[in-house]
Amino acid sequence: MSSKSDPTLAQLKADVWRLLQRLPGRDMAAALREQLAPDAAWFVSHPFNELVGPAEVADRFYAPLQAAFPDLERRTDLFFGGEWISPPPGVVGHAPPELRGEGWWATTTGHYLGTFKQPWLGIPATGEPAALRFGEFYRWQKGPDGVGRITEARVLLDIVDLARQAGRRILPPSSGLEWLVPGPAPHDGLLLGPTDPAQGAESMRLTLEMFTGLWRFDGKNLDSMDMPRYWHPNMMWYGPGGIGSMRGVGGFQRHHQAPFLHAFPDRGSPHHLPRGHRSRVAEGPYVGSTGWPSVRGTFTGDYLGVKATGKPIHMRVMDWWRNDGTLLTENWVLIDLPHLMLQMDVDLLARLRE
């Protein structure tokens, strides 16, 4: 963990925050050229998948999005950063070399808000305001010239929920609540200044303890994970479109864990290791994590209206957690469901053409 006055963390956050204030925007192409490495890799939800370099990011991702929402603006709920050091074998979060992303990362989540004026990805325009939920992780590194630049980004978008707002359901109605996912209850999610490293370390410890509970699942009884030990009684879990939001451990189990483990009962089993994460950082009361993939399993039970295929799957996932110093209280979750569904023999974007 970084010290309170760590200049690297401060510079990381200042550089990334400065870029985000210009994305989207009229000078976004110039902003990307200034603050991205020439060969920066920009990994985005399906159907974008992988873009390389500032020009591709501007032309193939941001330009079409801004054309669809001419007055698009960023509404940020969480922003923080830290240094990620992939743990050794046998420790939660260990990843093989090709999945590791050691170094300095900043992460953010919130919504893009704008008037939906033109179709985007086949989703019809409504002429009305719409909110596109986003999650983003940015890897920042200093080059030979000593200047810090973004060398990698991981971006997930809630395309399923945007389609719902446009009146096109490409998945069945969510089991959980469908709404505009809120930011943190204390409204303190923008960590732009210095923070206490001890608090960040404790946040990471609480989150990793909860992970140990998840991996204790006996394959039969959800109680084997002992989730009430880690979560506040009034915790909130904010899932993507198709899954929805829920309150309390009971709601979490009913609306997400039970259907998910029915579909992928061997998720994270030794057969599907190594599991791992590209980035996991903590600052203040918050922890953020992303894997590309971070979950593997076998699709052996029906899920979100799709019949089981028996095929292996992997998931692009992002999580952000808040704690009250003792228990986890909120969890924001994004999953690249269009990418997952392709592995389940369903093309969600093709449903928009039906």
Secondary structure, DSSP 8 states (H G I E B T S, - for coil): ---TT-HHHHHHHHHHHHHHTTSSSTTHHHHHHHHEEEEEEEEETTTTEEEEHHHHIIIIIIHHHHHHSTT-EEEEEEEEEEEE----TTSTT---GGG---EEEEEEEEEEEEE--S-BTTB---SSEEEEEEEEEEEEEE-TTS-EEEEEEEEEE-HHHHHHHTT--SS---SSB-S-----TTS--B--S---HHHHHHHHHHHHHHHHHHTT--SS-GGGG-GGGTEEEEEEEE--TTT-EEEHHHHHIIIIIHHHHHH-TTTT-GGG-----SEEEEETTEEEEEEEEEEEEE--S-BTTB-----EEEEEEEEEEEE-SSSEEEEEEEE-HHHHHHHTT--HHHHTT-
